[in-house]
Amino acid sequence: MEGNPFVLGNDAAYRRWRERKLDSYPTAAQALIVEVNDPLALTEAEADAILRTCGKTNMAIYTARTGGREDKTIPRALGERFGLTHLDSNMLADDDGISSLQMKPGKSQRGYIPYSNKRLLWHTDGYYNRAEARIRAFILHCVSPAAQGGENSLLDHEIAYLLIRDANPDHVRALMAPDAMTIPANTESGEETRAASIGPVFSVDAAGRLHMRYTARTRSIEWKADAATRAAVAFLENLLSGDSPYIFRHRLTAGQGLLCNNVLHNRTAFTDDVDKGVVRLVYRARYYDRIRDTDLNGGAG
């Protein structure tokens, strides 16, 4: 991939990309917010504003006037507007392929943290998926926030790559190893529901786009047992636990949503107030597609 900035050794291309990426890069979550009137019928100006923001940061937060309307056509229509059509219909998703993330004891007791009120550690979605089913984008649409908590932290995976490469290119080399991270097979009641997933943290696809698979979980994960990988993972962990200005923090409110190219993210624990009817509900749509026009030549930089 001659000229691709994400390939080690292409130093001139990397420096050019790095300069474009950091030029006027946002320093606060507020800069990611785009106000829209009707998410089911975006105006050209609204869609362009979302696309420009995603092109720079790989993510945008939209805020719509829908309030707490329970309507899954909102994330579906938004996805289609930006070229996201191939849903990841995982085994925990609803029948329509979109997940309703809220407290569900039946799922949380099986260890599926997104369906609990516990904190979610840093990760990219689908880090356990096979290579041909990579999650390249997802949408979170908030119907109703929790009574307390439920804040997300967000980090553009391209910025994570940049910071790691600037610190030590050997860290990138280790994280690009084809056997850097192994997610063991998932087994329930003696049956294998998902095969083991072995692969890199950072990879570059045939179109030259950077992809990242990562989880900060310490259970159900095996890192390559060598010093280079341990050093690279430690650096990434320190980056994510620090106070980098590139980490955005935002708590979605009713009618708000996150549209992104599968950036790094986490979520704090939360508390519902069932007696007052304040129960967190977020729709999640995960896609094999990437947001249109956010490739290297489309503005992502």
C-alpha positions in Angstrom: 0.0 0.0 0.0 2.4 2.6 -1.2 1.5 6.0 0.0 -0.9 4.8 2.8 -0.2 6.7 6.0 -1.2 3.8 8.2 1.5 1.5 6.9 4.8 1.7 8.8 7.6 2.9 6.6 5.4 5.4 4.6 6.8 8.2 6.7 6.2 11.1 4.3 2.6 10.0 3.7 2.1 9.7 7.5 3.5 13.2 8.1 1.1 14.7 5.5 -1.9 12.8 6.9 -0.9 13.7 10.5 -0.7 17.4 9.7 -4.2 17.3 8.0 -5.7 15.2 10.8 -4.6 17.5 13.6 -5.3 20.8 11.8 -8.3 22.3 13.6 -9.1 19.0 15.4 -11.8 19.6 18.0 -10.9 19.9 21.7 -14.4 19.4 23.3 -17.4 17.2 22.8 -19.5 20.2 22.1 -17.8 20.6 18.7 -19.2 17.2 17.7 -22.8 18.2 18.2 -25.0 18.9 15.2 -28.6 20.0 15.7 -31.2 18.5 13.4 -34.9 19.1 13.2 -36.2 15.7 11.9 -33.7 12.8 11.8 -36.1 11.0 9.4 -35.8 13.8 6.9 -32.4 15.5 7.2 -31.9 18.7 5.2 -28.8 18.8 3.0 -27.2 21.3 5.3 -27.8 19.0 8.3 -26.5 16.0 6.6 -23.4 17.9 5.3 -22.7 19.2 8.8 -22.8 15.6 10.2 -20.6 14.3 7.4 -18.0 17.1 7.8 -17.8 16.3 11.5 -17.5 12.6 10.9 -14.9 13.2 8.2 -12.7 15.0 10.7 -13.2 13.0 13.8 -14.9 9.7 12.6 -17.9 10.6 14.8 -20.7 13.1 15.3 -23.4 13.6 17.9 -26.7 14.6 16.6 -29.4 16.2 18.7 -32.9 15.9 17.3 -36.3 17.2 18.4 -37.8 13.7 18.8 -37.4 13.6 22.5 -38.1 10.2 24.0 -39.9 8.8 21.0 -39.5 5.0 20.8 -38.9 4.7 17.1 -36.3 2.4 15.6 -36.8 3.9 12.2 -34.7 6.9 13.4 -31.3 5.1 13.6 -32.2 2.9 10.6 -33.0 6.0 8.4 -29.9 7.9 9.7 -27.8 4.9 8.8 -29.2 4.6 5.3 -28.6 8.4 4.7 -24.9 7.9 5.3 -24.4 4.7 3.4 -24.9 2.3 6.3 -27.1 -0.6 5.1 -25.6 -3.9 6.2 -26.6 -4.4 9.8 -24.8 -6.8 12.1 -27.7 -9.0 13.3 -25.9 -10.5 16.2 -27.5 -13.1 18.4 -28.5 -10.6 21.1 -30.0 -8.0 18.8 -33.7 -7.6 18.4 -35.4 -9.4 15.4 -34.9 -6.3 13.2 -31.1 -6.3 13.8 -31.1 -3.2 16.1 -30.4 -3.8 19.8 -32.5 -2.2 22.6 -29.8 -1.5 25.2 -31.4 -1.4 28.7 -31.4 -3.3 31.9 -32.3 -6.9 31.0 -31.5 -9.4 33.8 -31.7 -12.4 31.5 -28.9 -11.1 29.4 -26.9 -9.3 32.0 -26.8 -12.4 34.2 -25.2 -14.3 31.3 -22.3 -11.7 31.3 -23.5 -9.3 28.6 -22.5 -6.0 30.2 -24.3 -3.7 27.6 -27.6 -5.1 29.0 -26.6 -4.2 32.6 -26.1 -1.0 34.5 -22.4 -1.7 35.1 -19.7 0.3 33.5 -18.5 -0.6 30.1 -14.7 -0.6 29.7 -13.0 0.9 26.7 -13.6 -1.1 23.5 -14.5 -1.0 19.9 -17.7 -2.8 18.9 -17.5 -6.3 17.5 -13.9 -6.9 18.6 -14.8 -10.5 18.8 -16.2 -10.7 15.2 -14.4 -12.7 12.5 -12.4 -10.6 10.0 -15.0 -10.8 7.3 -17.7 -9.4 9.7 -15.8 -6.4 11.0 -18.0 -3.6 12.6 -17.0 -0.5 10.7 -19.6 1.9 12.0 -22.4 2.1 14.6 -25.2 4.3 15.8 -26.4 4.9 19.3 -29.7 6.6 19.6 -30.9 7.6 23.1 -34.6 7.3 23.7 -34.2 8.0 27.4 -31.1 8.5 29.6 -30.7 7.0 33.1 -31.6 8.9 36.2 -27.9 9.1 36.9 -24.7 8.1 35.1 -24.4 6.5 31.7 -21.8 8.9 30.3 -19.7 7.9 27.3 -16.0 8.6 26.7 -15.0 8.7 23.0 -11.7 8.5 21.2 -11.2 8.6 17.5 -9.3 5.4 16.7 -7.2 7.3 14.1 -6.0 9.7 16.8 -5.2 6.7 19.0 -3.1 5.3 16.2 -1.4 8.7 15.7 -0.5 9.1 19.4 0.8 5.5 19.6 2.9 5.9 16.5 4.3 9.2 17.6 5.4 7.7 20.9 6.9 4.5 19.4 6.3 3.0 16.0 7.3 -0.4 17.5 4.1 -0.2 19.5 2.1 0.0 16.2 4.1 -2.8 14.8 3.2 -5.0 17.7 -0.4 -4.1 17.6 -0.6 -4.9 13.9 0.7 -8.4 14.4 -1.9 -10.9 13.0 -1.9 -12.7 16.4 -1.8 -9.7 18.7 -5.1 -10.3 20.4 -7.2 -13.5 20.8 -10.8 -13.6 22.0 -11.5 -17.2 23.1 -14.6 -19.0 21.8 -17.8 -18.1 23.6 -19.4 -21.2 25.2 -22.8 -21.3 26.9 -24.3 -24.5 28.4 -21.5 -26.5 26.8 -22.2 -25.2 23.3 -19.9 -22.9 21.3 -21.9 -19.9 20.3 -19.0 -18.0 18.8 -15.6 -19.3 17.5 -12.3 -17.9 18.8 -11.2 -14.7 17.1 -7.5 -14.1 16.5 -6.3 -11.0 14.9 -4.5 -7.6 15.1 -5.6 -4.5 17.0 -4.8 -2.2 14.1 -5.3 -3.3 10.5 -5.6 -1.6 7.1 -8.2 -2.9 4.7 -8.0 -3.2 0.9 -9.3 0.3 0.5 -6.5 1.7 2.8 -8.8 2.4 5.7 -7.6 2.0 9.3 -9.6 -0.5 11.5 -9.2 -1.1 15.2 -10.4 -4.0 17.3 -9.8 -3.6 21.1 -11.2 -4.3 24.5 -9.8 -3.3 27.9 -11.4 -6.4 29.4 -9.0 -8.6 31.2 -11.3 -11.7 31.2 -12.0 -13.6 28.0 -9.0 -12.1 26.2 -5.5 -13.3 25.5 -2.7 -11.0 24.4 0.4 -12.3 22.5 2.9 -13.2 25.1 5.9 -11.2 24.1 7.5 -8.0 25.5 6.7 -5.9 22.5 3.0 -6.6 22.8 2.9 -6.1 26.5 4.6 -2.7 26.2 2.2 -1.6 23.4 -0.9 -2.7 25.3 0.4 -0.9 28.5 0.9 2.3 26.5 -2.6 2.1 25.1 -4.1 1.4 28.5 -2.3 4.4 30.0 -3.5 6.6 27.1 -7.1 5.6 27.7 -6.9 6.0 31.5 -5.3 9.5 31.2 -6.7 12.9 30.6 -5.8 13.3 26.9 -7.5 16.3 25.3 -8.6 14.1 22.4 -10.9 12.0 24.7 -14.4 13.4 24.5 -17.0 12.8 27.3 -20.7 13.2 26.7 -23.9 11.9 28.2 -26.6 11.3 25.6 -29.9 12.8 26.3 -33.3 12.0 24.8 -33.3 12.5 21.1 -29.5 12.6 20.8 -27.3 10.0 19.1 -23.8 9.1 18.2 -22.9 8.2 14.6 -19.4 7.0 14.1 -16.8 4.8 12.4 -16.5 2.4 15.3 -14.4 4.7 17.5 -13.1 3.7 20.9 -15.7 4.2 23.6 -16.7 3.3 27.1 -19.7 4.0 29.4 -19.9 4.8 33.1 -22.2 2.8 35.3 -25.8 4.2 35.7 -28.8 4.1 37.9 -32.4 4.0 36.8 -35.4 5.3 38.8 -38.0 2.7 37.9 -40.5 4.2 40.3 -40.4 7.5 38.4 -40.3 5.8 35.1 -36.8 7.0 34.3 -35.2 4.0 32.6 -32.3 4.2 30.3 -33.0 3.0 26.7 -30.6 3.3 23.9 -30.9 1.8 20.4 -27.7 0.4 18.9 -27.3 -0.3 15.2 -24.0 -1.9 14.1 -22.9 -2.0 10.5 -20.3 -3.8 8.3 -20.2 -0.6 6.3 -18.2 2.6 6.9 -19.9 6.1 6.8 -19.8 7.2 3.2 -17.2 9.8 2.1 -15.1 9.5 5.2 -12.2 7.5 3.6 -8.8 9.0 3.2 -9.8 10.9 0.1 -13.2 11.8 1.5 -12.2 14.0 4.4 -11.2 11.6 7.2 -7.6 12.6 6.7 
